[in-house]
């Protein structure tokens, strides 16, 4: 945004510089109305203000689009997380169904599961922590 302000200031400074190519006007009595250069400066200031506001509006629209993209990405990540959780739950239910409670792993798992509200929660935590994809008992 600083570069826009600098550019606007440069344009305004150029317009306010005395123009050497024109012959110097003869002094005249001061008019009661503002001079035409004053009107020109006001018009230039209005134009510069309008350009700045258009850039500000464009920046705001871009920021809103970026926020919408981030929100959509967050929703997408949440959906992926839910799908992963559903898959892990299904896998844990299958694992529990095939677990032999009389085996060493079954005995260990029963002790491990005591720290969880349900055996399914324990199985989900266990399978989530195990790095291999083959989670059969």
N, C-alpha and C positions, 0 to 999 in steps of 0.2 A: 504494500500500500504506500510505502514511503516514496517509491519511484514515481508513482502517479502524482503524489503531492509535489514532488520536485519538478516533474514535467509541467504541471499546471503553473507552478511558480515561474518557471522559465518562460512559458508562453506569455504570462501576464507581464513579466519584466520586459520582454521584447515589445509588447504593445505600448508600454509606458515610456520607452526610450524616445528621445526627440528625433524626429526624422529630418535628416540633413538634406535630402533631395528636394524638399519643398522650400520655396522662398519664405522668408520670415514675414509673417503678417504684420501689418501696421497696427500699432496700439489703438484700441478702440475703447469706448466707454464700457465699463463692466455691466454686462446684462444682469437683470434681476433673476433670470432663469439659470439653471446649471448649464455649463458649457457642454458642447457636443462631446468633447473628450471625456467629460464626467459621465455622460450618458453611455459613451462607448465603454468606459471602464466598468460601469454598472452592468452593462449587457455582457461584457466579458466575464465579470465575476459571476453573473447568473449562469452563463454557459458553463463555466468551470465548475460551479456548484452542481449543476445538473449532471455533468459528466462524472463528477465524484460520486454523486448519489447513485448513478447507474452502476458504477463499479462496485459500490457498497452493496447494492441490491444483488448484483451478480455473485459477489462473494457470499452473501447470505444464502442464496439459492444453492450454491455449490456446497456450503456447509450443511444445509438441510438434506441434500442428496447424499452426502457422505454419512450423515447420521442415519439416514434410512438404510443405506447399504450395511452399516455396522449392525443395525438392529436386525436386518434380515440375516446377516451372517451369524449373529448370536442365536437366532431362532433355528437356523440350520444346524448349528453345533448342538443345540439342545435336543433337536430331533435325533441326531446321530447318537447322542448320549442315551436317550430313551430306548432307541433300537438296540444299542449295545447291551443295555441293562435287561431288556426283554430277552435277548438271545442268551445272556448269561444266566438269567433265571431259568429259562427252559433247559439249558445245559446242566444247571445245578440240580434241577428236579430229576433229570435222567440219571445223573451221577448218584444221587441219593437212592434212587430206585435200584441201582445196580450195586450199591455198597453192601458188602458183607460185614455186618456189625460184629461178627465173631473173629474177623481177621485183625491183624495188627493195625492196619490202617483204619478199620472200623472202630477199634478200641480207642486209638489216638483221636479220631474224629469226634467221638462222643465226649471226650474230655475237652477238646477244643470248642465244641458246640455249646458247652455250659456257659461260656462267656457271651453268648448271643441270645437275643430274644427268641429266635426260632432256629431249628436245624437248617432250614432253607437259607436264612441269613448267613449262617456259618458256612454253608456250602458255597454260597455266592462269594463270600470273602475269600475262602480257600481257593476256589477256582480262578478268581480274579488275580490272586497273588502268584499262582503257579504259572511259570513262563511257557510251558509246552501247550500245544493245542490238543494233545491227546490226554484228556482228563478222565480217562476211564479208571475205575478203582482196581 
